[in-house]
Amino acid sequence: MSDRPGARDPVKEEGDDEGRCAYAATGLLRAAERRAVTLAIAESLTGGQVASTLVGVPGASRVLVGAVIAYATRVKAQLLGVDGAHLERTGPVDRDVALQMAHGVRRLLRADVGLATTGVAGPRSAGGHPAGTVHIAVASSWGEAHRELHLNGDRRQIRRRTALDVIELTMEFLNEEGCGMWP
């Protein structure tokens, strides 16, 4: 911990992030259960962290169907059905890739809602994108949502924040009034 005024304690922030993730995960699982929808997750840069956060909540199995870690670009195309030509054109750090991953995992695992993460966790840039450039997406048969993030921090912080943000985006999506026809 630093003695500088206003300095932030990284250990405390880490604990705060874990608490925020657990709180958000509980909220998302409750929202999904209230709406009677199932969830599936496609993760790239988070490498299973979103699924791990959700399964850390007792009762997650009532709505969480499963997850796919699609770290390699070819897995995004072969398993999740992301358009190969689009991947070649843009690379995996892209809005449409995130949305296609979310739709793909939803179809693959036969869930009502798919979540997806793709981006650059760092420490270096990749494909012309600086570390911290992230795309998260949520997709269902009645709508979709996307958010582009530009995060600061080290690799661990970027991955943790991405997990939190996709959980929060999905909760907003499920709680949004008039978001379309429910299944």
PyRosetta script that sets phi, psi and omega in degrees:
from pyrosetta import init, pose_from_sequence

init()
pose = pose_from_sequence("MSDRPGARDPVKEEGDDEGRCAYAATGLLRAAERRAVTLAIAESLTGGQVASTLVGVPGASRVLVGAVIAYATRVKAQLLGVDGAHLERTGPVDRDVALQMAHGVRRLLRADVGLATTGVAGPRSAGGHPAGTVHIAVASSWGEAHRELHLNGDRRQIRRRTALDVIELTMEFLNEEGCGMWP")
pose.set_psi(1, 143.6)
pose.set_omega(1, -178.2)
pose.set_phi(2, -91.4)
pose.set_psi(2, 151.1)
pose.set_omega(2, 175.5)
pose.set_phi(3, -88.6)
pose.set_psi(3, -4.0)
pose.set_omega(3, -179.6)
pose.set_phi(4, -67.1)
pose.set_psi(4, 138.8)
pose.set_omega(4, 176.2)
pose.set_phi(5, -61.1)
pose.set_psi(5, 135.7)
pose.set_omega(5, 177.7)
pose.set_phi(6, 81.5)
pose.set_psi(6, -2.5)
pose.set_omega(6, 178.8)
pose.set_phi(7, -67.3)
pose.set_psi(7, 145.9)
pose.set_omega(7, -177.8)
pose.set_phi(8, -102.1)
pose.set_psi(8, 139.9)
pose.set_omega(8, 179.9)
pose.set_phi(9, -84.0)
pose.set_psi(9, 111.4)
pose.set_omega(9, -177.5)
pose.set_phi(10, -61.3)
pose.set_psi(10, -32.5)
pose.set_omega(10, 178.6)
pose.set_phi(11, -66.5)
pose.set_psi(11, -43.3)
pose.set_omega(11, 178.7)
pose.set_phi(12, -64.5)
pose.set_psi(12, -42.2)
pose.set_omega(12, 178.9)
pose.set_phi(13, -61.6)
pose.set_psi(13, -41.3)
pose.set_omega(13, 178.3)
pose.set_phi(14, -58.4)
pose.set_psi(14, -47.3)
pose.set_omega(14, 178.6)
pose.set_phi(15, -63.3)
pose.set_psi(15, -40.4)
pose.set_omega(15, 177.9)
pose.set_phi(16, -61.9)
pose.set_psi(16, -42.9)
pose.set_omega(16, 178.1)
pose.set_phi(17, -61.7)
pose.set_psi(17, -42.6)
pose.set_omega(17, 178.9)
pose.set_phi(18, -62.7)
pose.set_psi(18, -43.0)
pose.set_omega(18, 177.6)
pose.set_phi(19, -63.6)
pose.set_psi(19, -42.5)
pose.set_omega(19, 178.1)
pose.set_phi(20, -63.3)
pose.set_psi(20, -41.0)
pose.set_omega(20, 178.8)
pose.set_phi(21, -63.6)
pose.set_psi(21, -45.8)
pose.set_omega(21, -179.8)
pose.set_phi(22, -63.2)
pose.set_psi(22, -42.1)
pose.set_omega(22, 179.1)
pose.set_phi(23, -63.4)
pose.set_psi(23, -46.3)
pose.set_omega(23, -179.8)
pose.set_phi(24, -65.0)
pose.set_psi(24, -40.6)
pose.set_omega(24, 179.9)
pose.set_phi(25, -61.9)
pose.set_psi(25, -43.0)
pose.set_omega(25, 177.7)
pose.set_phi(26, -61.2)
pose.set_psi(26, -44.1)
pose.set_omega(26, 178.5)
pose.set_phi(27, -62.5)
pose.set_psi(27, -42.4)
pose.set_omega(27, 179.5)
pose.set_phi(28, -64.8)
pose.set_psi(28, -46.0)
pose.set_omega(28, -178.9)
pose.set_phi(29, -63.1)
pose.set_psi(29, -37.8)
pose.set_omega(29, 176.4)
pose.set_phi(30, -65.6)
pose.set_psi(30, -42.8)
pose.set_omega(30, 179.3)
pose.set_phi(31, -62.8)
pose.set_psi(31, -42.7)
pose.set_omega(31, 179.4)
pose.set_phi(32, -64.7)
pose.set_psi(32, -40.9)
pose.set_omega(32, 179.3)
pose.set_phi(33, -65.8)
pose.set_psi(33, -42.2)
pose.set_omega(33, 177.7)
pose.set_phi(34, -59.9)
pose.set_psi(34, -39.6)
pose.set_omega(34, -178.9)
pose.set_phi(35, -84.5)
pose.set_psi(35, -5.4)
pose.set_omega(35, -178.6)
pose.set_phi(36, 57.5)
pose.set_psi(36, 47.0)
pose.set_omega(36, 177.4)
pose.set_phi(37, -120.0)
pose.set_psi(37, 152.3)
pose.set_omega(37, 176.5)
pose.set_phi(38, -102.5)
pose.set_psi(38, 155.7)
pose.set_omega(38, -176.5)
pose.set_phi(39, -121.0)
pose.set_psi(39, 145.3)
pose.set_omega(39, 171.6)
pose.set_phi(40, -136.8)
pose.set_psi(40, 149.2)
pose.set_omega(40, -172.4)
pose.set_phi(41, -126.7)
pose.set_psi(41, 135.0)
pose.set_omega(41, 171.0)
pose.set_phi(42, -115.4)
pose.set_psi(42, 116.4)
pose.set_omega(42, -176.2)
pose.set_phi(43, -118.7)
pose.set_psi(43, 136.0)
pose.set_omega(43, 171.7)
pose.set_phi(44, -111.9)
pose.set_psi(44, -87.6)
pose.set_omega(44, -174.3)
pose.set_phi(45, -62.2)
pose.set_psi(45, -23.7)
pose.set_omega(45, -179.7)
pose.set_phi(46, -82.2)
pose.set_psi(46, -14.4)
pose.set_omega(46, 170.9)
pose.set_phi(47, 50.9)
pose.set_psi(47, 34.5)
pose.set_omega(47, 178.5)
pose.set_phi(48, 103.9)
pose.set_psi(48, -3.0)
pose.set_omega(48, -176.8)
pose.set_phi(49, -66.2)
pose.set_psi(49, -35.5)
pose.set_omega(49, 179.0)
pose.set_phi(50, -66.0)
pose.set_psi(50, -48.5)
pose.set_omega(50, 179.2)
pose.set_phi(51, -61.3)
pose.set_psi(51, -42.6)
pose.set_omega(51, 179.7)
pose.set_phi(52, -61.7)
pose.set_psi(52, -40.2)
pose.set_omega(52, 178.7)
pose.set_phi(53, -63.3)
pose.set_psi(53, -43.8)
pose.set_omega(53, -179.4)
pose.set_phi(54, -68.5)
pose.set_psi(54, -42.6)
pose.set_omega(54, -178.4)
pose.set_phi(55, -73.2)
pose.set_psi(55, -10.0)
pose.set_omega(55, 173.5)
pose.set_phi(56, -71.2)
pose.set_psi(56, -12.2)
pose.set_omega(56, 179.9)
pose.set_phi(57, -96.3)
pose.set_psi(57, 123.3)
pose.set_omega(57, 177.7)
pose.set_phi(58, -56.2)
pose.set_psi(58, 135.8)
pose.set_omega(58, 178.9)
pose.set_phi(59, 91.7)
pose.set_psi(59, 1.9)
pose.set_omega(59, -178.8)
pose.set_phi(60, -57.6)
pose.set_psi(60, -29.9)
pose.set_omega(60, -177.0)
pose.set_phi(61, -64.0)
pose.set_psi(61, -15.4)
pose.set_omega(61, 178.5)
pose.set_phi(62, -69.0)
pose.set_psi(62, -24.1)
pose.set_omega(62, -178.5)
pose.set_phi(63, -129.8)
pose.set_psi(63, -22.9)
pose.set_omega(63, -178.0)
pose.set_phi(64, -86.2)
pose.set_psi(64, 117.6)
pose.set_omega(64, -179.2)
pose.set_phi(65, -82.7)
pose.set_psi(65, -45.4)
pose.set_omega(65, -177.4)
pose.set_phi(66, 169.7)
pose.set_psi(66, -174.7)
pose.set_omega(66, -177.8)
pose.set_phi(67, -147.8)
pose.set_psi(67, 153.6)
pose.set_omega(67, 175.2)
pose.set_phi(68, -125.6)
pose.set_psi(68, 127.4)
pose.set_omega(68, 172.5)
pose.set_phi(69, -94.5)
pose.set_psi(69, 106.5)
pose.set_omega(69, -178.3)
pose.set_phi(70, -107.4)
pose.set_psi(70, 69.8)
pose.set_omega(70, -175.8)
pose.set_phi(71, -73.6)
pose.set_psi(71, -44.6)
pose.set_omega(71, 179.1)
pose.set_phi(72, -78.2)
pose.set_psi(72, 142.6)
pose.set_omega(72, -179.9)
pose.set_phi(73, -58.4)
pose.set_psi(73, -39.9)
pose.set_omega(73, -178.8)
pose.set_phi(74, -63.5)
pose.set_psi(74, -30.3)
pose.set_omega(74, 178.0)
pose.set_phi(75, -70.0)
pose.set_psi(75, -36.5)
pose.set_omega(75, 176.2)
pose.set_phi(76, -57.9)
pose.set_psi(76, -43.5)
pose.set_omega(76, -179.1)
pose.set_phi(77, -75.4)
pose.set_psi(77, -51.8)
pose.set_omega(77, -172.7)
pose.set_phi(78, -70.2)
pose.set_psi(78, -40.5)
pose.set_omega(78, -174.5)
pose.set_phi(79, -95.0)
pose.set_psi(79, -41.1)
pose.set_omega(79, -175.0)
pose.set_phi(80, -96.6)
pose.set_psi(80, -8.6)
pose.set_omega(80, 177.4)
pose.set_phi(81, 78.6)
pose.set_psi(81, 20.5)
pose.set_omega(81, 175.8)
pose.set_phi(82, -67.3)
pose.set_psi(82, 135.2)
pose.set_omega(82, -177.3)
pose.set_phi(83, -57.8)
pose.set_psi(83, 117.2)
pose.set_omega(83, -177.3)
pose.set_phi(84, -61.9)
pose.set_psi(84, -40.6)
pose.set_omega(84, 179.6)
pose.set_phi(85, -64.8)
pose.set_psi(85, -39.3)
pose.set_omega(85, 177.8)
pose.set_phi(86, -64.7)
pose.set_psi(86, -43.2)
pose.set_omega(86, 177.9)
pose.set_phi(87, -59.3)
pose.set_psi(87, -41.1)
pose.set_omega(87, 178.5)
pose.set_phi(88, -65.0)
pose.set_psi(88, -37.4)
pose.set_omega(88, -179.1)
pose.set_phi(89, -70.9)
pose.set_psi(89, -45.9)
pose.set_omega(89, -170.6)
pose.set_phi(90, -107.9)
pose.set_psi(90, -22.1)
pose.set_omega(90, -169.6)
pose.set_phi(91, 81.4)
pose.set_psi(91, 177.2)
pose.set_omega(91, -173.9)
pose.set_phi(92, -79.0)
pose.set_psi(92, -12.8)
pose.set_omega(92, -177.5)
pose.set_phi(93, -92.7)
pose.set_psi(93, 84.8)
pose.set_omega(93, -169.1)
pose.set_phi(94, -159.4)
pose.set_psi(94, 145.8)
pose.set_omega(94, 178.9)
pose.set_phi(95, -56.2)
pose.set_psi(95, -52.4)
pose.set_omega(95, -175.8)
pose.set_phi(96, -67.0)
pose.set_psi(96, -32.0)
pose.set_omega(96, 175.9)
pose.set_phi(97, -63.1)
pose.set_psi(97, -45.9)
pose.set_omega(97, 179.1)
pose.set_phi(98, -60.1)
pose.set_psi(98, -45.4)
pose.set_omega(98, 179.6)
pose.set_phi(99, -64.9)
pose.set_psi(99, -41.7)
pose.set_omega(99, 178.0)
pose.set_phi(100, -65.7)
pose.set_psi(100, -35.8)
pose.set_omega(100, 175.8)
pose.set_phi(101, -62.6)
pose.set_psi(101, -44.2)
pose.set_omega(101, -179.2)
pose.set_phi(102, -64.4)
pose.set_psi(102, -44.4)
pose.set_omega(102, 177.2)
pose.set_phi(103, -65.5)
pose.set_psi(103, -40.7)
pose.set_omega(103, -178.0)
pose.set_phi(104, -63.5)
pose.set_psi(104, -44.6)
pose.set_omega(104, -179.4)
pose.set_phi(105, -69.6)
pose.set_psi(105, -33.0)
pose.set_omega(105, 177.0)
pose.set_phi(106, -62.4)
pose.set_psi(106, -45.4)
pose.set_omega(106, 178.9)
pose.set_phi(107, -68.0)
pose.set_psi(107, -47.0)
pose.set_omega(107, -176.6)
pose.set_phi(108, -58.5)
pose.set_psi(108, -44.5)
pose.set_omega(108, -176.1)
pose.set_phi(109, -98.2)
pose.set_psi(109, 4.2)
pose.set_omega(109, 177.3)
pose.set_phi(110, 54.9)
pose.set_psi(110, 51.8)
pose.set_omega(110, 178.1)
pose.set_phi(111, -108.3)
pose.set_psi(111, 164.1)
pose.set_omega(111, 178.4)
pose.set_phi(112, -78.6)
pose.set_psi(112, -34.3)
pose.set_omega(112, -175.4)
pose.set_phi(113, -133.0)
pose.set_psi(113, 133.4)
pose.set_omega(113, 176.2)
pose.set_phi(114, -112.2)
pose.set_psi(114, 141.0)
pose.set_omega(114, 176.9)
pose.set_phi(115, -116.2)
pose.set_psi(115, 147.7)
pose.set_omega(115, 178.9)
pose.set_phi(116, -146.7)
pose.set_psi(116, 147.3)
pose.set_omega(116, 174.3)
pose.set_phi(117, -131.1)
pose.set_psi(117, 136.0)
pose.set_omega(117, 173.5)
pose.set_phi(118, -152.4)
pose.set_psi(118, 144.7)
pose.set_omega(118, -178.9)
pose.set_phi(119, 162.5)
pose.set_psi(119, -162.8)
pose.set_omega(119, -177.3)
pose.set_phi(120, -118.2)
pose.set_psi(120, 112.8)
pose.set_omega(120, 179.1)
pose.set_phi(121, -85.0)
pose.set_psi(121, -19.4)
pose.set_omega(121, 179.1)
pose.set_phi(122, 96.6)
pose.set_psi(122, -173.3)
pose.set_omega(122, 16.5)
pose.set_phi(123, -81.8)
pose.set_psi(123, -16.1)
pose.set_omega(123, -179.6)
pose.set_phi(124, -104.5)
pose.set_psi(124, 168.0)
pose.set_omega(124, 175.1)
pose.set_phi(125, -70.9)
pose.set_psi(125, 163.2)
pose.set_omega(125, 178.6)
pose.set_phi(126, -146.7)
pose.set_psi(126, 134.0)
pose.set_omega(126, 177.2)
pose.set_phi(127, 58.4)
pose.set_psi(127, 30.3)
pose.set_omega(127, 180.0)
pose.set_phi(128, 81.9)
pose.set_psi(128, 4.6)
pose.set_omega(128, 179.5)
pose.set_phi(129, -107.9)
pose.set_psi(129, 130.4)
pose.set_omega(129, 178.0)
pose.set_phi(130, -69.4)
pose.set_psi(130, 154.4)
pose.set_omega(130, 175.2)
pose.set_phi(131, -54.0)
pose.set_psi(131, 138.6)
pose.set_omega(131, -179.2)
pose.set_phi(132, 98.1)
pose.set_psi(132, -5.2)
pose.set_omega(132, 175.3)
pose.set_phi(133, -82.0)
pose.set_psi(133, 118.8)
pose.set_omega(133, -172.2)
pose.set_phi(134, -139.2)
pose.set_psi(134, 144.9)
pose.set_omega(134, 171.8)
pose.set_phi(135, -122.3)
pose.set_psi(135, 130.5)
pose.set_omega(135, 175.6)
pose.set_phi(136, -122.2)
pose.set_psi(136, 149.7)
pose.set_omega(136, -177.5)
pose.set_phi(137, -148.4)
pose.set_psi(137, 155.5)
pose.set_omega(137, 174.6)
pose.set_phi(138, -132.8)
pose.set_psi(138, 136.1)
pose.set_omega(138, -179.1)
pose.set_phi(139, -140.6)
pose.set_psi(139, 144.5)
pose.set_omega(139, 176.3)
pose.set_phi(140, -146.5)
pose.set_psi(140, 178.4)
pose.set_omega(140, 177.0)
pose.set_phi(141, -71.8)
pose.set_psi(141, -16.9)
pose.set_omega(141, -176.7)
pose.set_phi(142, -107.7)
pose.set_psi(142, -0.1)
pose.set_omega(142, 177.6)
pose.set_phi(143, 166.8)
pose.set_psi(143, 179.8)
pose.set_omega(143, 179.6)
pose.set_phi(144, -151.9)
pose.set_psi(144, 161.9)
pose.set_omega(144, 177.9)
pose.set_phi(145, -143.5)
pose.set_psi(145, 149.1)
pose.set_omega(145, -179.8)
pose.set_phi(146, -141.8)
pose.set_psi(146, 149.6)
pose.set_omega(146, 173.7)
pose.set_phi(147, -144.8)
pose.set_psi(147, 133.3)
pose.set_omega(147, 172.8)
pose.set_phi(148, -97.9)
pose.set_psi(148, 131.3)
pose.set_omega(148, -177.7)
pose.set_phi(149, -116.7)
pose.set_psi(149, 147.8)
pose.set_omega(149, 172.8)
pose.set_phi(150, -129.3)
pose.set_psi(150, 95.5)
pose.set_omega(150, -170.6)
pose.set_phi(151, -101.9)
pose.set_psi(151, 149.8)
pose.set_omega(151, 175.4)
pose.set_phi(152, -107.5)
pose.set_psi(152, 161.1)
pose.set_omega(152, 176.5)
pose.set_phi(153, 120.6)
pose.set_psi(153, -177.3)
pose.set_omega(153, 177.9)
pose.set_phi(154, -84.2)
pose.set_psi(154, 178.2)
pose.set_omega(154, -176.6)
pose.set_phi(155, -54.3)
pose.set_psi(155, -46.7)
pose.set_omega(155, -179.7)
pose.set_phi(156, -61.9)
pose.set_psi(156, -43.5)
pose.set_omega(156, -179.1)
pose.set_phi(157, -66.0)
pose.set_psi(157, -41.0)
pose.set_omega(157, 179.6)
pose.set_phi(158, -64.3)
pose.set_psi(158, -42.7)
pose.set_omega(158, 179.4)
pose.set_phi(159, -65.7)
pose.set_psi(159, -43.7)
pose.set_omega(159, -179.8)
pose.set_phi(160, -64.6)
pose.set_psi(160, -43.4)
pose.set_omega(160, -179.1)
pose.set_phi(161, -66.2)
pose.set_psi(161, -37.1)
pose.set_omega(161, 177.0)
pose.set_phi(162, -62.1)
pose.set_psi(162, -45.0)
pose.set_omega(162, 178.5)
pose.set_phi(163, -59.0)
pose.set_psi(163, -46.5)
pose.set_omega(163, 179.2)
pose.set_phi(164, -61.3)
pose.set_psi(164, -45.8)
pose.set_omega(164, -176.4)
pose.set_phi(165, -65.4)
pose.set_psi(165, -38.5)
pose.set_omega(165, 179.5)
pose.set_phi(166, -71.4)
pose.set_psi(166, -33.3)
pose.set_omega(166, 175.4)
pose.set_phi(167, -64.9)
pose.set_psi(167, -45.6)
pose.set_omega(167, 179.3)
pose.set_phi(168, -65.5)
pose.set_psi(168, -39.9)
pose.set_omega(168, 178.3)
pose.set_phi(169, -62.0)
pose.set_psi(169, -41.7)
pose.set_omega(169, 180.0)
pose.set_phi(170, -66.4)
pose.set_psi(170, -39.8)
pose.set_omega(170, 178.0)
pose.set_phi(171, -63.8)
pose.set_psi(171, -43.2)
pose.set_omega(171, 176.5)
pose.set_phi(172, -60.1)
pose.set_psi(172, -43.8)
pose.set_omega(172, 179.9)
pose.set_phi(173, -59.1)
pose.set_psi(173, -45.6)
pose.set_omega(173, -179.0)
pose.set_phi(174, -72.1)
pose.set_psi(174, -29.6)
pose.set_omega(174, -178.0)
pose.set_phi(175, -90.0)
pose.set_psi(175, -9.3)
pose.set_omega(175, -176.9)
pose.set_phi(176, -64.7)
pose.set_psi(176, 128.8)
pose.set_omega(176, 177.5)
pose.set_phi(177, -73.0)
pose.set_psi(177, 138.1)
pose.set_omega(177, 175.0)
pose.set_phi(178, 67.2)
pose.set_psi(178, 30.0)
pose.set_omega(178, -178.1)
pose.set_phi(179, -79.9)
pose.set_psi(179, 6.9)
pose.set_omega(179, 177.0)
pose.set_phi(180, 124.6)
pose.set_psi(180, -170.1)
pose.set_omega(180, -178.7)
pose.set_phi(181, -76.6)
pose.set_psi(181, 129.2)
pose.set_omega(181, 174.0)
pose.set_phi(182, -80.6)
pose.set_psi(182, 151.4)
pose.set_omega(182, -179.5)
pose.set_phi(183, -64.5)
pose.dump_pdb("model.pdb")
